[in-house]
């Protein structure tokens, strides 16, 4: 959002925690007083509300006469808290990942495309994950599959919408410092959210699907050079180690 604001965009934030959204909007208004910032507090993962009703609530906010939609960023995503065998994932977790990563992203994009087509030089960013580009994602099977869906959705829309002047890119980063990844600090292989956003915007309109930051792109390239069975077994072992470490930490 900071990167968008710095580039002169008015921003409508959608997330589930109202207090955090209020703080973010207040901070943005103080730094960029000539721009408009607003928010909607919606919990996409909550099954008590239909995805369609949530999408319509967002569309109603976007369709206000004073607003013009030029960029849609689908960066919602959910994963299991700990890497888990497919047979051990709860039904609720499977449904949540499909609801958030696939259903909401698809229906929101579908609903707002007509608004974007009205504005030449508009764009859509769909957040996928480097996980989908690996030969397999053992212990992250549903997440990897759902992010593969997002990547293919973005690729397809790129070619469908380019004749209308709508640029579409699906981005597949690796670890980004966030509450979802569990990484609090950046490193060579862990980028900041703002760096990921900056690298993404630099590639919008030039690529169909990309791992936007150089360290992550290098990681994707090197993984692709390893024989499939070797790479998959290595990924499985790494995620098993991660699972054991997280379970041990939770037990303390």
Secondary structure as GFF3:
##gff-version 3
##sequence-region A 1 252
A	DSSP	alpha_helix	2	6	.	.	.	ID=ss1
A	DSSP	beta_strand	11	15	.	.	.	ID=ss2
A	DSSP	alpha_helix	18	31	.	.	.	ID=ss3
A	DSSP	beta_strand	37	41	.	.	.	ID=ss4
A	DSSP	alpha_helix	51	62	.	.	.	ID=ss5
A	DSSP	beta_strand	71	74	.	.	.	ID=ss6
A	DSSP	three_ten_helix	86	88	.	.	.	ID=ss7
A	DSSP	alpha_helix	91	97	.	.	.	ID=ss8
A	DSSP	pi_helix	98	104	.	.	.	ID=ss9
A	DSSP	alpha_helix	105	117	.	.	.	ID=ss10
A	DSSP	beta_strand	122	127	.	.	.	ID=ss11
A	DSSP	three_ten_helix	130	133	.	.	.	ID=ss12
A	DSSP	alpha_helix	141	161	.	.	.	ID=ss13
A	DSSP	three_ten_helix	162	164	.	.	.	ID=ss14
A	DSSP	beta_strand	166	171	.	.	.	ID=ss15
A	DSSP	alpha_helix	193	203	.	.	.	ID=ss16
A	DSSP	beta_strand	209	210	.	.	.	ID=ss17
A	DSSP	alpha_helix	214	225	.	.	.	ID=ss18
A	DSSP	alpha_helix	228	251	.	.	.	ID=ss19
###
